[in-house]
Amino acid sequence: MDRSHRVMGALVGSAVGDALGAPFEFGPPHAFSARFPTAARGVATEMCGGGSLGWAPGEFTDDTQMALLLAESLVENDGLDGADVFARFGRWAQAGPPDIGVQTSAVLGSGLPWDRAAVEHVRAGHRAAGNGSLMRTTPAAIFFARHGRDATVDAARRISALTHGDPAAGEGCALFHEAVRALLDGGDADAAIADALPLVAQEHREKWAGNCSPTWTPADATESNGAVWPTLGSALWALRNSVTFEEAVRLVVDLGGDTDTVACVTGALAGARTGITGIPVRWTSPLHGRVPGFGDRTWELRHLQWLALRLDGSTDPLHEPRPTQGLEPREVAPGVWASDLDGARRSDPGFAVVSLCRTGGRFGHEVQRFAYLTDDDSNTELRTVLDDVLGDIAALRADGRRVLVHCHAGASRTGLVLRAWLVRSQGVSAAEATERVGAAWPHLSEWNPAFTAALREVAATP
């Protein structure tokens, strides 16, 4: 898997977990599975919004807001500037975010300097081992992963200490950083944790070893999952007991309690493992949110993907697509239509749009899904993407929606998904699907041999 896929998976995965868990925060166990016993792929998905703070569907919380502040500081300063990060956090807190942790609020509102505020909070006898520094540290885990273990562990402790003066919180962030570093390289989280445990201060090592043990389960927790130990422990437990991103995040949201943060941490690890293509498009597509105190900018999926790549060293600008012909949508199969980028952008708002390319932003349609599908050799997870997209098309059609599929030119990627849809929905061969799509949509392109192989694989799968 291309490293960029894992990097985007980690940052986007953390935001997905945050937004998915937010409506269930401080609720009872099993509330999520009671409401969504099976995958909700149609117009209404598990990104349902709501909760005590009335989150919009797909809206992220303070977990991701603080992570974005940390990420932008790291990128703009090309490294860690503790005073700058603390100042950004303080500006955000003063703007009155709808959700902010009690401990974080107290430290940021103390009026003390950046290098003393958290220390004095602990000296005053307050508890300081919450999960508030763990929830926001994914950007730093990505940024410092390129610099090796010493750098990533040191950064984790220093960033945690800005608001969480209990060293146990910093040790949890350090272990998490190492797990992310290993996963970004295609390694194993448990092995990375085991290798990093000797680096944990002696007074915290035994407890962290217990909470990170492969035999630990959430039932073994001695604190609520608002504390740092069971938050990381639960995330690692979910990773061990799942194969897909969806399985991992479902497990932890169903634990109840601090669902947004535990799912945020789990989402980062699971996203680094599966890559961006392993996260369901029905969950990534509606992601959005604002950062109080920093203008009216609305962050969307494309901004998170771009920021993740910048954290990993990319200097490419945010992609703005070139104009296209504006091909008029055409029905290729019953209820399934094709177009190119600008044709889809200007299409009837009643379409449910499946975008297979970078679009430069949302179109304004009620339903729009964004699949990460590049027309090159970096798509090593083509079947994963196809299965996800085809499943959503089927559900949207069952909901009575006309589905409009497009990529930039409406040629190669659009043609792949349309042909795969005919194979899957009508049981035709790859050759017949190609002939039928080509007859209805003359813009079909078959230049990509990887797409042809994937189509044949879909046809060979019962």
Buried (B, 14 or more C-beta within 10 A) or exposed (E): BBBBBBBBBBBBBBBBBBBBBBBBBEBEBEBBEEEBEEBBBBBEBBBBBEBEEEBBBBBBBBBBBBBBBBBBBBBEEEEBBBEBBBBBBBBBBEEEBEBBBEBBBBBBEBEBEBEEBBBBBBEEEBEBBBBBBBBBBBBBBBBBBBEEBEBBBBBBBBBBBBBBBBBBBBBBBBBBBBBBBBBBEEBBBBEBBBEBBEBBEEEBBEBBBBBBBEEBEBEEBEBBBBBBBBBBBBBBBBBBEBEBBBEBBBBBBBBBBBBBBBBBBBBBBBBBBBBBBBBBBBBBBBBBBBBBBBEEEEBBBBBBBBBBBBBBEBEEEEEEBEEBEBBEBBEBBEBBBBBBBBBBBEBEEEBBBBBBBBBBBBBEBEBBBBBBBBBEEEBEBBBBBBBBBBBBBBBBBEBEBBBBBBBBBBBBBBBBBBBBBBBBBEEBBBEBBBBBBBEBBEBBBBEBEBBBEBBBBBBEEE
